[in-house]
Amino acid sequence: MPSKKQNHNAGHRKRMYAKFEQGHLAPNSLLPHEMLEMFLFLLIPRVNTNHTAHRLLDAFGSFGGVFSAPIEELEKITGIHHRTALKLRFFGELFKSLADSDDML
């Protein structure tokens, strides 16, 4: 009987959510690329976003760099298409507005 190829990514998102849920009260319970990866879950459904998160942080240096990068530069990153770049910039503007207001969480 032929063996089925094991999918190492199966359940990855579920494991990431569980890791966050178990450690969300602990400082730095997620690594920076894991936080960005989980954010990308919202923008890029059904795709492994781990490598994309690493590429974004490598290219732009920080969360602030990612969320403030020009759309054209974001689109140069493998895994980031125009719509995703637009969403990243939108959230960057949202985060900036929240940080500048009295409505900060």
matplotlib code that plots the C-alpha trace (Angstrom):
import matplotlib.pyplot as plt

x = [0.0, 1.5, 2.3, 0.7, 3.0, 2.8, 1.8, 4.0, 1.9, -1.3, -2.8, -0.1, -2.5, -4.4, -1.1, -0.1, -3.5, -3.1, 0.4, -0.9, -3.8, -1.6, 1.0, -0.8, -0.3, 3.4, 5.6, 7.1, 5.2, 5.4, 8.5, 8.2, 7.9, 5.2, 3.2, 3.5, 2.7, -0.5, -1.5, -0.9, -3.3, -6.0, -4.8, -3.7, -6.1, -5.0, -1.4, 1.7, 2.7, 5.8, 8.3, 6.5, 6.6, 10.4, 10.9, 8.9, 10.9, 14.2, 13.3, 11.8, 13.5, 10.5, 6.7, 6.8, 8.9, 6.5, 3.3, 4.8, 6.5, 5.4, 2.9, 5.3, 8.0, 5.7, 4.7, 8.3, 8.2, 7.4, 3.9, 2.7, 0.3, -1.3, -4.4, -2.3, 0.1, -2.9, -4.2, -0.9, -0.7, -4.3, -3.5, -0.4, -2.5, -5.0, -2.3, -0.7, -4.1, -4.7, -1.2, -1.8, -5.2, -6.6, -8.4, -5.3, -6.0]
y = [0.0, 3.4, 5.6, 9.0, 12.0, 13.6, 17.3, 19.0, 22.1, 20.3, 22.0, 24.7, 27.6, 25.7, 25.1, 28.8, 30.0, 27.5, 28.8, 32.3, 31.4, 29.5, 32.2, 35.4, 36.8, 36.1, 38.8, 37.8, 34.5, 34.7, 35.6, 38.6, 36.5, 34.4, 37.5, 38.7, 35.3, 35.1, 38.6, 37.3, 34.5, 37.1, 38.5, 35.3, 32.4, 28.8, 29.5, 29.0, 32.5, 31.6, 32.3, 35.4, 36.8, 36.1, 37.8, 40.9, 41.3, 40.7, 43.3, 46.0, 45.4, 45.7, 45.7, 49.5, 49.0, 46.4, 48.4, 51.6, 50.2, 51.5, 49.2, 48.8, 47.6, 45.2, 43.7, 42.7, 40.2, 36.7, 35.9, 39.4, 40.4, 43.8, 43.2, 42.0, 45.0, 47.3, 45.6, 45.8, 49.6, 50.0, 48.4, 50.4, 53.6, 52.2, 51.3, 54.8, 56.4, 54.4, 55.2, 58.9, 58.9, 58.5, 55.4, 53.2, 49.9]
z = [0.0, -1.0, 1.9, 2.1, 2.1, 5.6, 5.5, 8.1, 7.9, 8.8, 11.9, 12.0, 12.4, 15.1, 17.0, 16.6, 18.0, 20.9, 21.6, 21.7, 23.9, 26.4, 26.6, 25.8, 29.3, 29.2, 27.7, 24.4, 24.3, 20.5, 18.5, 16.2, 13.1, 14.7, 15.6, 12.0, 10.7, 12.7, 11.5, 7.9, 8.6, 8.5, 5.2, 3.3, 3.9, 3.6, 2.8, 5.0, 6.0, 8.1, 5.3, 4.2, 7.7, 7.8, 4.4, 5.4, 8.6, 6.8, 4.1, 6.3, 9.7, 12.1, 12.4, 11.8, 8.7, 7.3, 8.1, 6.7, 3.6, 0.2, -1.5, -4.4, -2.1, -0.3, -3.6, -4.3, -1.4, -2.5, -1.2, -1.0, -3.8, -4.5, -2.3, 0.6, 0.3, 0.4, 3.5, 5.2, 4.5, 5.7, 9.0, 9.2, 9.0, 11.4, 14.0, 13.5, 14.1, 17.2, 18.6, 18.0, 19.7, 23.1, 22.0, 22.3, 23.9]

ax = plt.figure().add_subplot(projection="3d")
ax.plot(x, y, z, "-o")
ax.set_aspect("equal")
plt.show()
